[in-house]
Amino acid sequence: MLGSTHGTFTTGLRARVVACGEAPPVVVHGVTAAPGDQDVSGRPLYAPVPDLDRFFRPESVAVVGASDTEGRPNTGITRQLLAWAERVGARIVPVHPTRTSVFGIDCVPSVGALTEPVDLAVLLVADPLPVIEELAAAKVRFAVAFASGFAETGEAGAAAQERLAAAVRQSGLRLLGPNTNLNAFERFREDLEGPAVALITQSGHQGRPVFTLQELGVRLSHWAPTGNEADLETSDFISYFAGRPEVGAIACYVEGLKDGRSFLLAADRAARQGVPVVAVKVGRTETGARTAASHTGKLTGADQVVDAAMRQYGVIRVDGLDQLQDTATLLARARRPVADGVVVYSISGGTGAHFADLATAAGLELPTLPQAKQDELHQWIPEYLSVANPVDNGGHPVGDWRGRKIIDAILADPSVGVLICPITGPFPPMSDRLAQDLADAAEATDKLVCVVWGSPVGTEEAYRTTLLGSSRLATFRTFSNCIGAVKAYLDHHRFTSGYRSPFDEAPRTPSPSFRKAQALMRPGRRLSEHAAKQLLRAYGIRVPREQLVTSAAAAVRAAGLVGYPVVMKASGAQLAHKTELGLVKVGLTSASQVRDAYRELTDIARFESIDLDGILVCQMVGRGVEMVVGVTRDELFGPTVTVGLGGVLVEVLGDTAVRVPPFGEQEARSMLADLRGRALLDGVRGAPPADVDALVEVVLRVQRMALELDGELAELDINPLMVLPRGQGAVALDALAVCR
């Protein structure tokens, strides 16, 4: 870990001190964020949780624009709202300027004429803006706007939506929409028990497959169709659902995010509560991002950043709606795992081998069963069949009393937390007996039992009644969905069992390093390499011994002080890529070489019309692993930190990992684990292991810089950061910084 002569920045790494500038102070751990708390960059550390009870269960509902004239769209909506209000026990108050009654219920002419408190107003009008002020005066708590023609339509629509959002902010009410629909007022089955799935979608149609899970016996508690999110957004509903006792998992279809920080705070709240969030996030491709923006007018964000941010806070990202269904269902209903081991059990050796290959490739742990357990299983399974894992029973034992014995014996092994039985096709009566044994065993164990019913028909009694009729079995139709859901299940519980909110550890006050760095910033300008390295020094990041000179004679004196051999580089704010212009000279070993290099560098700069602040005479640093560490700004999440293989490799391979601050040492180490070239840091082909601790410390210092200089630093690029052999530290050989 890098330190300083003035202090040491400790993050759980070993401590050592080098002369390279003052480091930020130690961050105090374990402080829980509260309303109003902000980090050092002025951003919130707390997710306010809206009280949405009266939205989903209102006592009274005003329907503005209600109608009972057949053939009109508002009539169908009014009829559906009447049916929904009856189910939830709410009173409907129709509002219409020219009608005296709607469906036999007395009308009031305007919102201002309401004579009773109203929890929710449903706006069946083309332009909801004029109604907002009236709703505020009537102290209505919530409103829903179905109207389209806002941000999803382009600049003019976006401006109209901002006017609507501003009116809502001033009113004090909370608005769902615009460009939303009736999904919040669907008929939810009340005869289903157990933990429920809460659904959030920006497109109502995309939530329909999850909603219909009720027909397979999966309980749904809520559906929030957020639309354009002029006010209430996905993050609000995640925060609310995470605190609901009946919610076992939150399923989301997200086209774009209104605010990245709000999303992270909501995901953090869900992680603290241990409630899994499973999300389809559109925008992996340019086409998908463009289409999503045209639908809801939302920012889709740089996908690598979105993906990393979700993983940081335990949001499980899936690609398809079928995966969303299966993963959310499993996470909602399954108990906490007692072990990570997965056993594959089948009536076919080919099926078991195929599934085991896929499961292992996905990262599931398939432990070899102990010899004693294998001997026990061979009481019922022929000796010539493998029972090490996967367990192949050959088929016949599942047709009699032996089948249940085998299942119970596997589940009794302490290394087993999950039993998966792929039934690739129905083969009555054998498959019927197997399905029943699995259902009975699932009821009797606290371990997860999964079945893959591979029949394309899906009308078989064993599937429709036995498997789907069990609330303890997890039933899938495809290998891939089963494997993905089980992986998400184990990862989620591993993540939440050791979860420590990054926001609890976020710095609240600026460090002494910040004050030094602030004096170096030049608004709207790029810093020269020399100035950028001074910025790094301010944060305790080690740079080579070097001097900035403006004459050949001074260069020779500097080389003597720095120590031969030296590197000489042109330094100027215009210079982003010096090597391509021949403005770097390496391995100079004499005064004459230094003088010649000085003249050549200044001649090139003069020829290229490049303004220099001088020539850097730098220490030659020993060989190590070249890395890159940088800061960029994402339009959704703000400052982000990137680490990857450096030098030319960053451009050729693009092997990088990104995280959104704040994060701690563990997350910094996980960034390195994400790199394809991670093995280079461990030493390859006789090279010594690199000083990974020093690299992690640089990443953490850069993160602190990104947070503290959020309003002033647009971009930082340390490339290469030379990571020396273990115990020798890391040195920033070059740096580029751009001020906002």
C-alpha positions, 0 to 999 in steps of 0.5 A: 500500500502506498503511503506518505511522509505526512500520513498513511491511507489505510484500507486493510492492506499492509502499511508502508510509507513512501515519499510521494505526497499526502494521502487522504485520511482513513475512512470511518466504517460502520456509519449508517446513512440517514436522511439528508446525509451527503457524500463529499461530492454533495450527492445523497447517501440515503434513499428516501422511501415513498409511502406508497401504501395509499397508492396501491390500496387507496380508500378513495379514487378520483377518475378525472375524465370518467366516462360510461359512453360505450365505444370510448376508450375512457369508458373501458378504463373507467369500467376496469377501475370500478372493478379494481376499486371494488376488489381493494375496497376503494370508493370511486369518485367520477370527475367530469365537467358535463356529466351528472353521473357515470355508471350510476355514480354521482359525478363532480364537475372538477377536482376543485369540487371534491368534497372528500379527501382523495388518495389517488387521482387517475387522469384520463385527459390528454394534457395532465398539466392543468390538473396538477395544480387543482390536485395539489389544492385538493391535497390529493396524494397520488396521481396517474397520467396515461397520456403519451406524447412526452419525452418518448417523442423527442425534444418538444415532448421532453420539454413538455414532460419537464414542465409536468415534472416541475409542476408535480415537484411544486404540488407535493403530490406523487405522479406515476407516468405519463405514458403509463397504463392500467397494469397497477390495477390488474386482478391479482390472485389472492388464493396464492400463498408464500413470498410474492414477486413484485413487478416493475416495468417501463413497458406494460406489455413486457411485464405480461409474462411475469404477471401470468406466472400467477396461472402457474401458482406463483404469487404476485403482489404488485405491478408498477408500470412506471412509463416515462417516470416524470416523478415516481421512478423504478428506484422509488418502487424498488425502495418501497417493495424492499420493505414489504414483508410479503415481497420475496423478490423484485422483478424489473423490466428497465428501458432506461434509468431516470437517475443512476444514483437513485437506482444505486441507493434503491438497490443498496436498500434492497441488498441491506434488506436481503431482497433480491432484485432481478432485472432485464435492462435494455441497451446492451446494443446501440439499436436497443438503446436507441429503441428504448429511448424512443419508447420512454425517453430515458437514458439507457447509459453506457452498458458496461457501467450499468452492468458493473453498477448492478453487480456492485449492488447485487442486482441480478441482470438477465437478458430474457423475460423467460429468465426474469420469470424463472429467476425471480420466482426461484429467488422469491420462494427458495429458502436460504441455501445451507451449502453451495454444492449442486448435485445433478441427478438423472435417469440418463447418463447422457442427460447428466453429463450434458447438464453437468457440463453446462452447470460447471461452465456457468460456475456452479460447484458440483462436488464429488460425493464422498466414497461413503455416500457413493457406496450408499447410493450403490445399494439401489443403483447398479455398480457400473453406473457413476454416482460421483456427481452427476448421479446416474440411476439408469432409469429403473430405480425411479419406478419403485421404492428405491427412487425416494431412497436415492433422493433422500440420500443425496439430500442428506449429504452436508456438501449438497445445497441444491439437487437438480433433476433434469427430466428431458422428456416424459416417460410414464409411469417412470417420470410420473413416479420420479416427479412425485418423489421429487415433490415429496422430498422437496416438502421434507427438506430445507434444501433446494430441489429443482426439476427441468421438465423438458417436454415441449408439450407441457400438458402432462399431469406430472408437470401440470399437477405434481410439479407445478402443484408444489410450492417447494419445488422449483420447476423449469422448462430449459437447462439454461434457465435452471442453471442461470437461476440457481447460479443467481440464487447462490450468488445472491445469498453469498452476496447479501450474507456479507453485504456492507453498504458502500454508502456507509463508508463513503467519505463525508468531508474533503481530505487535505489532499483535496485542497492541494488538488483543487489548487491545480485544477484549470476549469475547461482545460487539459493539464500537462503531464507534469501538472497531472502528476502533481495531481496524483502526488496530492493524493499520495500516488507515487510517480517517478523522480522527475524535474521539469526543465526549459533548457538543455543545460538544466536537463543535464543537471536534472539528469544528474539529480534524477540518476541515469538512465533517464527518460525525457518527455515533452510536457504540454497541455495539448499533448495527449499522445506523445509517443506517436509524435516522437516526443518521448526518449527512453534510456538516455545514459549520458549528458550528450544524449540528454542535450541532443534529446532536449534539442530534438524534442523542442524542435519537433514541438516547434515544427508541430506548433505545440506549446510546451511548459517544458521537458520532463527528465524522469527516472527510469523505472524497473520492469513490471506489469503495465496497467491503466487506472482512470476516471471518466464520467457516465451520464447516469452514474457520474464519476466511474473508475476503470482499471485494466491492462495498460500500455498499448494493450488497453487499446488492442484488447480493451481488457478493463473493469469499471466500478461506480464510487463509492466502493471499498477494498473488496470491490477494488480487488474484484475489479482485478478478478474481472480482467481476462489478463489477471494472471499477468499480475500473478507472474507468468513465464518466470516473472515475479508476482506483481504488487497487487496490494499497491495496485489496489491502493492506487485504485482506491486513491483514484476513487477518492479523487473522483469523489472529491473532484467530482465537480472539477475533474472530467477525465483522468488517465494513468497509463501506464501505471507500472506495477512493480514486483511484490513489495516494491509498489506501483508508479504512475509513469504517465498521466492525463487529466482533463478539468470540467 
